[in-house]
Amino acid sequence: MRCGRPEHGPDAVGVTGIGATDFPHDLAARWAIVSADLLVDTRTSRVFRVVRRDGSLAIAKLLKPEGLHELPGFDFLTWRNGAGAVQLIEMAGTACLLEDAGVLTLREWRLSMGDVAASHVIADIVGQLHSACKAEVPSGLLPLRHHFRALFLQAGADAMALAEPLRWCADIVESLLQNQCGIRPLHGDLHHENIISGGGRGWLAIDPQGLLGDPAYEVANVFGNPDGAFPDIIEPARIAMLVRLFAPLIGCGEEKILRYAIAHAGLSISWALENGDPLSDGSDAFERRAFLDAAKRLLEEKVFSS
């Protein structure tokens, strides 16, 4: 969500005028919304930055039928109650009203401040997301094994061009899943564009998947991000830096962090294959495949503690 704040004031548009952005009038009335700007319209959801009657800004996310798999993420936000992530203000069916985290993504901030500084921001966010919580763990979170189902399916397709690397990834995943430690709620999709600042509370995570599993998976997606940083993503020194930053934070061996990063790269490739996305140069699947090669060499060199 990198759009700017709305230029109009809270009294610029009445509730009856929101129809221009196709915002549901029942939700506008329920949440005292007087203005709504459409930020994103995807296959799974519509996201609006809204102005409420008291002048405050918020984010409204309206799931489409194809986006119902995101509901566990709402449960995760409720459980965190603002610790490290945006506050979920209220839910109404498959729609939710969220704290406005701001407009600056960590991806943008990294361009001026550097990768190491951005990685430490991620580490701080993980520390907050994994801090103690007295609330009962939500029952609707998605177990990691179910999360990896696309990888297991694609790895079993013998005629598929990437069967060999995906079978290798699936074997790693199976071993990891059978030896999970400290199972807990996870954001599940932590990367540079899902960490936002500028809303008054510093850096906050947005758009969680709402998973349940080994905390070492929490940082797996960081290794393949941010978008547009392919030379860094396959750089062994950068991979090693992230491994050594995250392992003590999570409280596990370094090799485990790398293995979960490999597992997620295989999953990302599998999602691309399911969606019919290209495997050409510059595609997400191409970059994740190249990361697998770099990570495999590091595993074979045994440079990390187990």
WOBELMO-V262028 format. One record per backbone hydrogen bond with DSSP energy under -1.0 kcal/mol. NH is the residue of the N-H (numbers start at 1). CO is the residue of the C=O. Records with the same first field share a line. If there is no record, write none. Layout:
BEGIN
NH=CO ; CO
END
This chain:
BEGIN
12=9
17=14
18=15
20=17
21=18
22=19
23=18
28=24
29=25
30=26
31=27
33=28
34=51
35=51
37=49
39=47
40=47
42=45
46=62
47=40
48=60
49=37
50=58
51=35
52=56
53=32
55=52
58=50
59=98
60=48
61=96
62=46
63=94
64=44
67=64
68=65
70=67
71=68
73=70
75=71
76=72
77=73
78=74
79=75
80=76
81=77
83=80
84=82
86=205
89=97
90=97
92=95
95=92
96=61
97=90
98=59
99=87
104=197
106=192 ; 195
107=192
109=105
110=106
113=109
114=110
118=114
119=115
120=116
121=117
122=118
123=119
124=120
125=121
126=122
127=123
128=124
129=125
130=126
131=128
142=210
144=212
147=143
148=144
149=146
152=148
153=149
154=150
155=151
157=154
158=156
160=157
163=160
166=162
167=163
168=164
169=165
170=166
171=167
172=168
173=169
174=170
175=171
176=172
177=173
178=174
179=176
184=213
186=211
194=191
196=204
197=104
199=101
204=196
205=84
206=194
209=187
210=187
211=186
212=142
213=184
217=214
218=215
220=217
225=222
229=226
233=229
234=230
235=232
239=235
240=236
241=237
242=238
243=239
244=240
245=241
246=242
247=243
250=246
251=247
252=247
255=305
257=253
258=254
259=255
260=256
261=257
262=258
263=259
264=260
265=261
266=262
267=263
268=264
269=265
270=266
271=267
272=268
273=269
274=270
275=271
277=272
283=280
287=283
288=284
289=285
290=286
291=287
292=288
293=289
294=290
295=291
296=292
297=293
298=294
299=295
300=296
301=297
302=299
303=298
END
